[in-house]
Amino acid sequence: MREFLLAPLPTGKTPCREAAIVALDLETTGLDARHDRILSIATVPVRDMAVVLAEAWQASLNIDGDLPEKTVVIHGITDDQAAGGRSLAEILPQLLQRLCGKVLLVHNAALDRAFLDRACRQLYNVPCLLPVIDTQALARRQHRRRDLPIKSGDLRLYSLRERYGLPRYGAHRALNDALATAELFLAMAAEMSPTGNCRLRDVMTRWY
């Protein structure tokens, strides 16, 4: 955690092509970070505005007890699979190593960040602080700039991918969703800056 907190971060002036970006997705037992648990984590690096699939990473976390039936239907992770995962204390340092000095790329960042923040506070008693690109917030910003109405479902990950002509993957699998988010970001960035000269301040939703 000390290495993570002391690592230098890019500034808003940093060209996107020069920034180290990591797409992340979490699958959880529910939507409330105060009570629910992380089931699986996946990361997919983006360097030089390209997906580095060879360095993708995923991990399953150990959950004691039965999983809520409604969440099993969504993510497909069974009780046996959850019981066979590793502990948060083992997985979180590996995740922080992959995020160290990077820009976090997430779809609907508030949810995943809440779980990351709680995990860091639980193990290290410090918050998880990272610059964030949120593809959902970025899409919302684009809709508002164009004065377009936002209908229910318009800002979902796979609805946005369909708009950009991207292929559909199986949803609610951490690695699939991390990859899907990375590809969506690249398509959105290319639309915003066809010359490829975007800077982090053009795409970042906020700093944490």
KANORGI-V617266 format. One line per field, one symbol per residue. ss: DSSP state (a for helix, b for strand, c for the rest). phi: phi as a letter, one per 30 degrees, with the letter a starting at -180 (. if undefined). burial: b if it has 16 or more other ideal C-beta (glycine too) atoms within 10 Angstrom, else e. A space follows every 50 residues. Layout:
ss=???
phi=???
burial=???
This chain:
ss=caaaaaccccccccbaaaccbbbbbbbbcccccccccbbbbbbbbbbccb bbbbbbbbbbbcccccccaaaaaaacccaaaaaccbcaaaaaaaaaaaac ccbbbbccaaaaaaaaaaaaaaaaccccccbbbbaaaaaaaaaaaccccc ccccccaaaaaaaccccccccccaaaaaaaaaaaaaaaaaaaccccccba aaaccbbc
phi=.ddddcddcdcddddedcddcbdbbccbdaccddbdbdcabbbbdbbhhb dcddcdbbaccdbdidddedddddciddeddddddcdddddeedddddce iccdcbcideddddddddddddcbibdccadbccdddddddddddchcdc cejdcdeddddddciddccddibededdddddddedddddddbedicdce ddbdcacc
burial=eeebeeeebbeeebebeebbbbbbbbbbbeeebeebbbbbbbbbbbeebe beeeebbbbbbebeeebeeebbeebebeeebbeebeebeebbeebbeebb ebbbbbbbbebbbbbbbbbbeeebeeebebbbbbbbbbbeeeeeeeeeee eeeebebbebbeeeeeeeeeeebbbbbbbbbbbbbbbbbeeebeeeebbb eebbbeee
